[in-house]
Amino acid sequence: MKKFYRRLSDAMLSLLERAKMTEYTFILIIAIIIGLLAGFSAIGIRWLIKTITAISFGSGSNLLDVLSATPWYLLIIIPALGGLIVGPIIYYLAPEAKGHGVPEVMQAILLKGGIIRPRVALIKSIASAITIGTGGSVGREGPIIQIGSSIGSTIGQFFKAPSRRLKTLVGCGAAAGIAAAFNAPIAGALFAVEIILMDFAIVQFSPIVISSVMATVVSHTFEGDFAAFIVPHYHYASPYEIGFYFLLGAVCGLFSYLFIKLLYFSENFFDNKLKLPEQIKPALGGIIIGIIALQFPHVMGVGYDTINLALHGNLIWYLAIGLLFAKIVATSVTLGSGGSGGIFAPSLFMGAMIGVFFGEMVHGYFPEITAEPGAYALVAMGGLVAGTTRAPITAIIIVFELTNDYKIILPLMITCIISMILSTKLSRESIYTLKLVMRNIGIKEGREINIMESILIKDVYNKPDPKSVIFIEDKFGTIVNKLIHNRGREFPVVDANGVLQGIISVDMIKDFLFEKDSLSSVLIAADIMNRKFEYVTPEDNCSAAIDRMRKYDHESIPVIENADSMKLAGIVSLKDIQDAYNLEIEKREITSSLSSSIMMNEKEQRVHFLEGYEIMEITAPESFYDKSIRELNVRAEYGVDILSIKKSNGDNERVIPFPSPDYVIRKEDRLVVAGEIKNINLLSNI
């Protein structure tokens, strides 16, 4: 199957090359395809949720009426059954489908170059539809975002897009998901660049906008120009009302912080404190949701019916307060226990409840200068989204696109910005980034940390040299000789079976050197080694190795096969890690730039990096065949350097970075060379 997939991909790329299409045109066409597929996926998941809801509770135009007529015991049993189905599906088929999805997309962008497994789209669709359809207190926007991102990644991988472009295509899918969910194309595009890509680079923006618009077109065509909510006309009562929106922003910021903290408290409790099989934890969450729904059935599902009641002023303030806290708990339990769904709709729900309560209070005391509670509910929806996601621009545009009323912009901006500022003061991370930080994934530190985390120890460590390994019975004289004749400051100490017992550093033996002659046959390694030490395994990453070296101010750290055997596998030094990091940076930059050129019809791929200089991929000249690089003396004869060689072997291609002078060039080789443009042109025309 993989071979068929690869051949189909190659055939499509060949067809596109023959069409002599530029890379920019190609990306735009792919963006259109992603938008169309994401739009249809959004329609599909909405239909699936509606179908499962009808099977679970019965059909009806208003879910609240249906839930009110449902027997109390079914309100508990149905969410529990939904959890029993969802738990094994996620656990065995796609763990990435657990939770609200957006952090998983961000993780794929940061650590995997935008690679998302194709199966995630299908599993996320099924798991989220079952969770929401059986009463889970989550939204459908998060799943649609993750599904769209998975579609974008899959299409990008199919066309062998480089990492830089693949991330953009993932953003296209995310934008299309939000656009299709709310019929808000501008908000979809801004969500992708503000949250998913965290980059407003104009180069990336065009395809994202196109995907967003195409997904909206699909929604309009097949479901009509529907609105996610039935929004009343916004009423701005007086200029004095602005002061109340500052206060509303502060309230939204406080509840944003409360939601973030309670959600991750719930996740930590279910993941680390509750000793139950992972597969059945969602069922327990379903039972808790059912118990809450006995008093507040409004919390089940996406909650759009209740939001509409709030927007039209049909909720009493004390019910709104009860629903606010019930929704925070219900959503936290649904996601914490392992259910699948988004936090966007719950944030809008909570904002609407805050707005109703706040609006009732200020309108009750100041009726002449304040609007109806529904206006505050609408603005507070944006405030909660801004506070939880830390994406105020997206929040402002979503609410604006729902109303198409410019009068709401000023109150909305004030509320969203104040909410975000206060929430940020209380909690540094957003509801999305906190999950990544808890997984030790750096976000604000830049790409260096994430690249370190992507390089595994097994790719950089050196196997033990018998001459540098100290055995536990070695005498002091032997130890000194080994330290003198080998580089490094730290040396592992092992027993006769190769099991790591301790560490000896150069600094540790300094005090004994003055008595070397008298101690050389008396003192052994076991007497002076440090039994407190850190180690890594081949599956650890370089970031973890550096953190452990810093603990003891070491320049190297032993590598063991596994924690059970403690058998020494090798040693890795800071220099090894630094060299690997530099090579990875160079490889990513060169590969990304070259791949962007290679994707389309250019027969010769060029990357300019200095005035008059470039990197270029060329076919090996016939006169180079069966000769070594040393024999050809390429640098002296042609004034260029060979950076890497691509060897083709049927369906496989292998890259040899910085080949040795003894490498013999073959007929099928392609050379990546760097130098002055005129010299490269001469070489390519031989």
N, C-alpha and C positions, 0 to 999 in steps of 0.2 A: 504493500500500500504506500509506504514512504517513497519507494522508487517511482511509482506512478505519479505521486504528488510532485516529486522533484522534476520529472520529465514534463509534466503539464506546465509547471512553473517556467521551465526553460523554454518551452514552446511559446508560451505567451510573451515572454520577454523578447524572444526572437521576432515575433510578429510585430511587437511595438517598435523594435529597432528598425525593421524594414519600413515602418510607417514614417520614419525620420521625425519622430516626435521629440520636442525639447523636454528637458526634465521638468520645467515648470508646468507645461501643459499636461504632462503625465501625472504629476501630483494632483493637479486640479481635477482630472478625470477620476483618479482614485478617490478623491474627496467626495465627488458626486456619488460614486458607488457606495461609499461608506454611509453617507447621509441617507441614501435610499434604503439600504439594508437596515440601518438603525431605526429609521422611521417605521418600517414594516415590523421590526422587532418590538417597538413600543406598542404598536397596535395589537400585536400578538399577545404580549404579556398582559395588557389591559383586558383583552378578551378572556385570557386564561384565568386571571384573578376573578373576573365577573362570573365565569362558569363555575369555578371551585366554590365561590361564595354562595352561588345559587344551590349547588349540591349540598353544601354544609348547613345553611340556615334557611334556604328557600329564596325564591326570587321576589323582587319588589323594586319599585323606583326609588324608595328611600330605605337605606340600610338600617337606620335607627328604628323605623317602624317594624321592620322584619325582626330585629334583635329583641325588641320589646315583646313580640309575640312568641319568642322562642322559650321553651321550658327551661327553668333555671339549671337543671342538671346538664342539659345539652350545652349551655354556655360554658360549662367546665369541661365536659367530656370532649367536645369538638376541638378546642385548641390543643388539648392534651394529645389527641389522635394526630393532629397536624404535626405536633412536635415529634411524635414517634415515627412519623414518615420522613420528616425533614432530616432528623439527626443522622440516621444511617446513610442517606443520600449524600449529605455533605461530607461526612467522616470518610466514607470509602471512595467517593468519586472525585470530589474537588473541595478540599478544605478552604480554598480561597473564596468560596461562595458563602462562607460563614460571615455573619455580621453585616455592616452597611456598605461594604464594597469599595468605597472611594479610597480608603487607605491602601487597599491591595493594589489598586491601579497606580497610586502614587509610588508605592514600593516597586512596582514593575518599571516605572519610569526611572527611579533613582538608582536601582541596583541591577536591573536586567536589560537596560537599554530599550525598554518598551515591550519586551516579549511577554505575552500572556498566552497561556495554553488555550487552544481553540475550544476545548470542552467546557471552559468556564462559562461561556455565554449560555449554553444549553442547561447546565446544572443550575446556574444562578436563576434562570427563568423559571425552572420547575420548582426549586426550593423556595424562592420568594413568592411565587404565586400560591403555593400551598400554605406558607406561613401567613400571608395576608388574607387569603381566602378562608382560612379556618379561624380568623380572629386575631392574629398577631398584631400588636400595636406598632406597626412600622409603615414606612412609605414605599411607594413603588418607584420613586425617582432614582434612588441609589442603585437599585437593581438595573434600571434602564441605562444608567450611566455606565455601570460595570459591563453590561452586555454590549453596549455600543463601543466601549473601549476595547473589549475582547474582539469584536468584529474588525475594528480598525487595525489592531495588532495582527490578527490572522491574515488579513489582506496584505498588510505590509510585509509579513514574513513570506507570504506566497510569492510576492514580486521581489523578494530579496532586497528590500529597502535597507539602507544603512541605518545605524542606530539613531543618528540625528533626525532622519526623516521618519523613522518608525515611531519615535516619540510624538512627532507632529500628527501622524495618522491616528495614534491612540487618542490624542486631544480632539481630533475630528470626531471620533466615535463618541467621546464624552459630551462634546458640544451638541451633537445630534440627539443624544439621549435627553438632555435637559430641554432642548428646543421642542422635541416631540412630546415631552411630558407636559409642558406648560403652554405650548403654542407660542413660545417666546424665543425667536431665533437670535436676537441680540444678546439676551441673557445667557443663552446656551454657549455662544462663542466666548463671552466674557468669563463664564464659569470655567471653561477649559483652560484659558490662559492664566486666570487668576488663581485657581486652585490646583488643577491637574498638572499643568506645565510650569506654573509659577514663573512665567516669562511672557512679557508683552512684546516680544520681538516681532516686528512687522512682517518679517519673512515668513513666520509661521502663521500669521493671522488670516491671510487670504483663504487657504484651503479650509481652515476651521470655520470661517464664516459661511463658505459654500456648503459644507456638510450640514451646518446648522439650518441653513435656509432650505436645503433639500429635504431634511427630515420634517420640517414644518409643512412643506408642500405636500408631502405624503400624508401627514395627519389631516390637513385641510381637505385633501382630495377624497379620502376614504372615510373620514369621520365628521366632516363638515368643519366650519369655523367655530368649533366649540371653545368654551372658556373653561379653564380648570376650576374656576369658582364663579359663582353668580355675583359679580361685584356691583354694588350700588354706586350711584354717582357720588364722587367724593365732595364733601362740603368743607370749605375753609371759612370758619366763622369770623375771625378778626385777627389783626396782627398781634394782639396780646396773647393769643393762643400759643405762640411760638415757645414761650417759657414752659408751658406744660409738656411740649415735645422734648425739651431737654430732660425734664424729669422722667418722662416715659422712656427715653433712651437709657437712663441710669437703671430703671427697674428692669428693662430687658437685659441689660448687661449682667445684673445680679442673677437673674434666672437662667441666663445662658451659662454662667459659671456653675450654677447648681446642677444643671442638666449634664454638663460635661463631667463633673465630678461623680455624680450618681451613676452615670452610664459606665464609667470605668471602674467604679467600686463594684458594680454588679458583675462586670466581666472578670475582674480579679477574683471575686468570690466564687463564681461558677467554675473558673478555670483552675484556681489554685487551692481554694479552701474546701470546696464541696467534693467529697470522694465518691463520685458516681461515674459509671462509664459515660464517655463523651456522647455516645449515640442516644442516650435517654435523657440527657440534661434538657434538651428543648421541650420534652414532654412535661417535665416539672415546671418549666417556665410557662407552658400552656395552661397548666392547672392554676398557677398564680394569676395569670391574665383572666381566666374565667371567674375566679373569686372576685377580682376587682370589678369585672363587668357586671356582677350581680347588682352592684350599686350604681356603677357608671358604665353602661353599655356603650356610651359614646367613644370610649377609648379603643374599641376593637376596630381593626382595619385601618385604612388611611385617614379616616376622620373628616373627609371633605363635607359631608352633610352637616356636621356640627360647626365647621368653619363657616359655612354659608349662613347658619342660624346666627352666629356671632356677628357677621358682617351686616346683617339686616336688623340687628338689635333685638333678636328674639331669644336672648339668653339672660337669665337673672344673674346679677353680679356674684351672689354667693355660690351658685351652681358653677359659674365660670371658674371661681377660685378652686372649688373641689375638683373640677375636671383638669385644671392646670397641674395640680400635684399628682392626681391619678395618672395623667398621661406621662409625666416624667418617670414615675415608677414603672408603669406598664411598658413603656418603650425600653427602659433600661433593662428590665427583666427579659423581655423578648429577645433583645440582641445579646445580652450577657449570657443567657442560657444556651445560645447557639443558634437562634433563629436567623432567618435571612431577610433583609429588607433595609430600607434607607432611613435616614434621620431628617431628610428635608421636609417631608410632610408633617412629622411630629413637631418640628421646629415651627412651622407655620401654624399648626394647631395651638401650640403653647402661646405663641405670639398673639393669636386671635383672642385667647382667653384672658391674657394680661390686658389687652386693649379694651375688652368689654368691661372688666373690673375697673380699670383706670378711668375709662370714659364715663362710666356710671358715676364715679366719685366726682370728677371735675365738672361734669355736666350738671350733676345734682346741686353743686355749690355755686357754679358760675354759668348758668344756662345762657346768659346773654352773649358771652364772649367765647363759648366753646361749641364744638360740633357735637353731633350725636355719637354715642358709643361705637357705632359701626365704623366711623372714620378712624378712631383710635385703634380699633381692632385691625384695620387694614394696614396702618402704618407700623404697628407693633409686630405684625407678621414679618416685615422686612427687618425690624430691629432684632428679633430672635435669630433669624438666619444670619445676619451680620455678626452677632455676638458669638454664635456657636462655630460658624465656619471661618470667621475672620476674612470674609470676602464681601466688604460693604458695597463695592460697585455692582457685583452680581445681584445682591439683595435689593439694591435700589432699582436696578433695571427690571428685575422680575416683577416687582410690584407696579412699577410704572407701566410695563407692557400689559399688565392685567387691567389697569384703569385707563390708559391712554389719556391721562389728564395731567397737564403740566402743573396745575395748582398743588399737586401732592408732592412735587419734587423737593421743595424746601423742608417741609416737616419730615419727609422721609430721609433726606440727607442728614438732618440733625439727629434724628432718632438712631439711625444706623451707625453713624460715626461715634456718637456718645456710647452706644451699646458696645461697639467693638473696643473702644479705648478702655472702658471699665472692665470688660471681660478679660482683655489682655493684661491689665494690671493685676487682676486676681489670679489668672492662669496663663502662663506664657504660651502654651500650646493650644491650638484649636481642637475641635472635636475630631478632626481628621488626623492632624499631625501628632497628637498625643499618642495614638496607637503606634505610630512609627517610632517615636522616641522610646516608648516602652519596649520596643523590639531592638533598641540600640542602633537605630538607623538615623544617621545624621541628616539634618535638613538645612539648618541655617549655617552649618560650618562650611558648606560648599562641597564641591564634587570630590575633594581629596579624601575625605573620610569615607564616602561611599565607594570610591575606587578601591581603597584599602580593604573594605569589607567584601568586595567582589573578588579579591585575590586570595586564593586558599593556600595554606601552608604547604600542602602536598605539591604545589607547583613551584615552590621556591627553596625548600629546605635542602640541605646537603646531607648525604648519608655519612655515618660516622667513619672517620679515618682511624684505623686501629692504632696509629702512631699518636693520635691526639686524645684518645679515650683513656681516662685514668681508671684503673681497676682498684677496687676497695682495699686490696692487700699490697698495692704498690708502695714501695718505701720512699722516703722523702727525697732521696737523691734522684730516683727515677722520675718522681713528680716534677722536680725542678728542671730536669733535662727536657721533659715533654713540654713544659711551659715555655722554655727558651726556644725550642726548635719549631714551635707552631704559633700561628697567628691567633689573636683573640685574647680576651680577658677572662672568660669563663669557660670551664671545662667540666663536662659531665663525669660523674663517678658511678661505675656500674659494678655489679658482682660478676661471678664467673658465668652466670646465665644471661648476662647482658641486661639485667633489670636495673633501672636507674635508682641509685641510692642517695645521691646528693650532688652538690656543686662545689668545686674549688675554683676560686678566682685568683688572679695575680696578686690582688691587694691582700688576700688572706695569708699568703706565705711570706710577705715582706718581713714580718717580725722574726721569722725563723731563719732567715738567710744568714744572719751573723753567726749562727751556730750550725751551719749546714754540715760541716764535717762531723761534728759529734752526733747530730741527729739523723744523718743520712741513712743509717741502718737501724735506727730505733723507732722513729716516727713513721707511721703509715697513713694512707689516705683516710681511713676510717676515723683517725684521731683528729684530723683538722677540717674535714669537709663540713659544709653547711647542710644540715638535714632539712632546713626550711627553704623550699625553692618552689618556683613556678614552672609550669611546663605547658606545652600545647600538643594537640594531636594533628594529624594531617588534614582533618576535616575542619579545623578551626581556620579563621581568616586572619589576615595580617594585622588588622586593627586590634584584634584581641591579643595577638602576640606583643604588639607594642605596649599596650596597656599593662601587660604582666611584666614586661621588662622594666618599665618605669617604677614598678613597685619596689624593686631592689636596686634600681639604678644600674641595670645590666645592659650590655651591648649585644647579648645573644641569649638564646633560651633553648633548652633541650626539647626535642620532639619525640614523643612516645607513640608506640603503635596504637594503644588504647589505654584507658584508665584502669582497666581490670588487670592487665598483664604488667603495665609500667615498663615494658621492654623498650630500650632506647632504639629509636628509628633514625635519629639524626640530630642535627642542630641547625637553627636558623638565626642569622644575625641581622642587625639593623641595616647593614650594608646590602645584604641579600634582598631585604624588603624594599629598600630604597631603589635598588637597581630594577627590581620587578615593577615597582610603581612607575618609574621613569619610562620604562619600556612600554607599559600599558598606556600611559598618557600619549606617548609618541605614536603608538600603534592606533589608538582611537582617533587621534587627530588626522593622521595620514589616511587611515582607512575610511574615515567618514567623508573626508574631502574627495578622495578618489572615487569612492562608491557613488557619491552624488553625481559625478561625471559619468561613471560607467553605466549607470542605469539606463541611459538613453543612447542616442544614435551616434555619439562621438566615437570614431574608431580609435583615436588617440586621446587618452585621458590625461589632462593637464591640471596641475594645481600650482598657482603662483604663490610664492611665499616671501620673496624679496624682489626688489626692483631688478629686472633682468635675469632672475633665477626662477626655476620651477621644478616640480616633481612630476614625472610622467611615466606612464606604463606603456612599454613598447614590446613588440614581438622580437625575440632574440634574432639578430642578423644571421644569415646563413653561414657567414665566415666565422661565427663564434662557436658553431656546433662542435661538440666533442673536444673543446679546449677549456682549460681551467681559467679562473679569473686571474690568477697569478701569471699564467702564460700569456694571456691577452693584455695584461698590464693596462686595464681599462682607464684607470684614473690618469696615468701619465699620457697614454695615447689619445684619449678622447676628452679628457677634462671633466669627467662625470664620475659619480659614486653610485654603485649598485646598492640600494637600500634593502631590497628583498627580491625574492624570486618566487613566482607562482608556478607550481608544477601541476600539470593536469594529468589525471589518470582515469580515463573513462568518465564516470559521473562524479568522481571525487576530485577535489582541488586542495592542494596543500601549499601553505605559504612558508617559505624559509626566510625569516628576518635576518638581516646582516650576515649573509653567507660568508663562509671562510674563503681565503684566497685559493684553497685547493678544490673548491667546488667546480665540477665539470658541467658546462652548459649543454643542454640537450635541445633537440628540435622543438619539442612541445613547450618549452619554457617561455614565460613572459617576464620581462625585467622591469622592476620599478627603480628608476634612476633619478638622481638629483644633480643639478648643475646649471651652468649658464644656458639660456634658451638656445643660443646659436650652436653650442656644442651638442645639445640634445637633438636638435634638428638634423645635424650632420650624422649623428649616430643612427637616428631612426630612418634615415634615407639610404643607408648602406645597402 
